[in-house]
Amino acid sequence: MAGDGVAGTLAAMGPRLRAARERRGATLTGVSRATGISPSTLSRIETGRRKPTLEVLLQLAEEYGVSLDELAGTAAARAAERHTPVPLSFGDDKAVLPLTRYVGGLHAHKHVLPAVGEPPARPRQVSHDGYEWLCVLYGRLWLALGDQDLVLTAGDVAEFDTRTPHGVANAGSGGPVEYLIVFGPQGERLRPRTSPASVSVG
């Protein structure tokens, strides 16, 4: 039924709004100050306990730099039909390519950080609910995880509870950095079904 489709779209809005806010590194308090929407209202919308109005969606879409299509999932659906991801761009020139149609649970993105001309400052850290698995594909990635500073290179993997303050930056490789993120907003984790010793390569 059409009503079921609308209800499903609205139910998925909350997690998408939270993901958009977290990609911006924004807190509920900061968004509240910028939009005039109370933190409690924002929290209820993100957790699905309140349906957002069109006015609120327009405010948040502008604040997060995303389109209503992206929040509704229709942009991703059209991209899936074309087998082409929709890249999202942010103020720091980072590009994010969604690799899954996010409707809750685990979702994946490919991130590309541009080359830097000089050594960067320590990455700004954020914290939020969830669990993250990160794999570097190319370049050198600076991961600031709590009090730790790690430089990851191609093939390196890190996983962590995102309630730990974390941030990333190009470590100054002279080129861009590409990495994959698999994120579980409710703390979902990848589940290994084999051990390295049980896998043979012929």
Rosetta blueprint (number, residue, H / E / L):
1 M L
2 A H
3 G H
4 D H
5 G H
6 V H
7 A H
8 G H
9 T H
10 L H
11 A H
12 A H
13 M H
14 G H
15 P H
16 R H
17 L H
18 R H
19 A H
20 A H
21 R H
22 E H
23 R H
24 R L
25 G L
26 A L
27 T L
28 L H
29 T H
30 G H
31 V H
32 S H
33 R H
34 A H
35 T H
36 G L
37 I L
38 S L
39 P H
40 S H
41 T H
42 L H
43 S H
44 R H
45 I H
46 E H
47 T L
48 G L
49 R L
50 R L
51 K L
52 P L
53 T L
54 L H
55 E H
56 V H
57 L H
58 L H
59 Q H
60 L H
61 A H
62 E H
63 E H
64 Y H
65 G L
66 V L
67 S L
68 L H
69 D H
70 E H
71 L H
72 A H
73 G L
74 T H
75 A H
76 A H
77 A H
78 R H
79 A H
80 A H
81 E H
82 R H
83 H L
84 T L
85 P L
86 V L
87 P L
88 L E
89 S E
90 F L
91 G L
92 D L
93 D L
94 K L
95 A E
96 V E
97 L E
98 P E
99 L L
100 T L
101 R L
102 Y L
103 V L
104 G L
105 G L
106 L L
107 H E
108 A E
109 H E
110 K E
111 H E
112 V E
113 L E
114 P L
115 A L
116 V L
117 G L
118 E L
119 P L
120 P L
121 A L
122 R L
123 P L
124 R L
125 Q L
126 V E
127 S L
128 H L
129 D L
130 G L
131 Y E
132 E E
133 W E
134 L E
135 C E
136 V E
137 L E
138 Y E
139 G L
140 R E
141 L E
142 W E
143 L E
144 A E
145 L E
146 G L
147 D L
148 Q E
149 D E
150 L E
151 V E
152 L E
153 T E
154 A L
155 G L
156 D L
157 V E
158 A E
159 E E
160 F E
161 D E
162 T L
163 R L
164 T L
165 P L
166 H E
167 G E
168 V E
169 A E
170 N E
171 A L
172 G L
173 S L
174 G L
175 G L
176 P L
177 V E
178 E E
179 Y E
180 L E
181 I E
182 V E
183 F E
184 G E
185 P L
186 Q L
187 G L
188 E L
189 R L
190 L L
191 R L
192 P L
193 R L
194 T L
195 S L
196 P H
197 A H
198 S H
199 V L
200 S L
201 V L
202 G L
